[in-house]
Structure formats: C-alpha cells, structure tokens
Amino acid sequence: MIGVSSTMFSTVGFEEQLAKISKEFGHWEIVSEGEHYLPLIMRRLETVAPSYNVKFSIHSLISDLNIAALSERLREAAVMELIATVEQALVLNASTVTFHPGLHSFVVPGQESKSMEKAKRSIRTIDRLMNEFSVTACVENMPSFKYMLGRTAEEMFRLVDGTDMKICFDIGHANTTNQTDEMIDLLGDRIKNIHIHDNKGDNDDHMTIGDGNIDFPKVLKRLTEYKGNYIIEARSLDSAVVSRDRLKGMLPL
C-alpha cells in the first residue's frame, strides 16, 4: 500500500490532519512528535480513528530519542520510550514502528564507536522484547548528516547483526550517501518498511518524487520481492498526492 507521512503534519491537530489525509490515502504513518505525540492523543485517536478507513503505522520520536546515548540512564529511558510507542501502536493495530539508530556526540570528537556499541545494545534489547508484540519494529538508515549513525549499509549491518531486527529502507536517505544499491544488497531481506521521497543527492530535501535525481524505476525494480508499504515522506499533503500518482506508474501491477 502507498501511504503518507510528514513531520509537517505534526504541527496540526490530528483530528484535522486525519480528515485531510483520509481523502487521499488509506495509510498514514503517524510521526509521534509535536501535536501528534502518541501519549497525548491516544484516547482521542482511539475514539476518532474508527470513523475513517485509514490504516496506521508509527514513526517514533525523533528529536528527543537517542538509543545510542552514552549516558546509560538516558539510553535506557530511550529504549523504554520506544517500547511504550510499540505498545501504543498495538492499540491502533499499526503494522510497523520505525525508529532511528541514534546520534553520536557533536561536542566531543572520537565517540562514534562508543555510541555504536550503545546503539547495538539498545537494538538487541528492542529485538528481544519485540517477541512479545505483533508489531514489527524497523530501524531506519540515515542521511548524510555527520552525527547520525546508520548512514551506510555497513553501519546498518553492524547495528542489526546477530538480531532479527528489521529495516526501514529510506530511499531518499540512501541517495544522499550513495548507498542505495549497497543497502539492498546487504540488507534487502530485512526490509519491512520503505520511506520514499526524492532529492538531488546533496541534501535530505524530501522533494516530490520525480523532482530530484533518484532513478526510482531502477531502485523499484530491485525491490520486486518487497510486499510491504511504500510511505511517501513529504513536505506537504499536496506534494504527497503528486508523488503518489507518479509512484503508481512506477510500481509493478
């Protein structure tokens, strides 16, 4: 299914946003940030959601969540926050919860390897706990931002090696790191969610599909075994609708 997601949606009350989304999409990946932070809206969402023919997945907190935190108390709190998000996703019958692999220090140099070990520890814990849930947790590859972990296929493999953890393959992110083929080659059998948007390779712009330089027909041809959702991460609903229409013409029937 083609779905939609945007951090921009989280600036508007979810009732209003859900009404708009439901007119164009049958799937919404809710970003649990801002006005859509799940603990604040769960009761209202449970009441309103059944009135719409929309399925859900969840993107966990981004700005306040760092499973690679060097502070053990903060790292553990991040893991517990993520598990709480999974529990909320269960209530919504959400298919997946996508999360980021974390950040290393932008204050003290030379800490990336320590942060990688912390992230691996967190992912092992999350993977073990996910056996108790029917939701699939997916760790997402990151764009070419200096302090983010998981920018390359090799880093992503190191993070999930030894676990059953699944991957959210972000095609736009992979284009900024020139890692699209490598991600599919090394992690293709773990992909359970896909984020799709365009850029010109130099920045994570979340452009409308077809407005950047990503060769989507080529990428999608390599993903013919994938049967999950394609989540359009857009700057606006209007952009997402254009992306959807273009994407439909690229996907196999």
JOSULBEL-V543257 format. One line per field, one symbol per residue. phi: phi as a letter, one per 30 degrees, with the letter a starting at -180 (. if undefined). psi: psi as a letter, one per 40 degrees, with the letter a starting at -180 (. if undefined). burial: 1 if it has 24 or more other C-alpha atoms within 12 Angstrom, else 0. A space follows every 10 residues. Layout:
phi: ???
psi: ???
burial: ???
This chain:
phi: .dbbaadddd cceddddddd dddbbcbbcd ddbhdcdeed bedddddded dbdbcbbbcd ecdccbdced dddddddddd ddddddddde ddhddbbcbc djbcdcccdi cddddedddd ddddddeddd dcbccccbcc dcddceccdi dcdddddddc eibcecccdc ddddddchbd ddddddbedc dbabcbacac jcaddhddej cccdddeddd ddcdddbcdc cdccdadddd ddeedddedc ddd
psi: ihaiihddde eihddddddd deediehhhh hgibeehddd edddddddde eighiiihhi iddehgeehd hddddddddd dddddddddd defidihhii eiiihedhie eddddddddd ddddddddde eeieihhhhh iiafhdehif diddddddde heiehihhhh dddddeefed ddddddedee heihhhiiae eeigefihhe eaehgddddd defdeheaih hhhididddd dddddddded ii.
burial: 1111111111 0001101110 1101111111 1111111110 1100100010 0101111111 1101111111 0000110111 1111111111 1111111111 1111000000 0100111111 1111111011 0010111111 1111001111 1110111111 0011111111 1111111111 1111001101 1111111111 1011111111 0011110011 0010010111 1111111111 1111001000 100
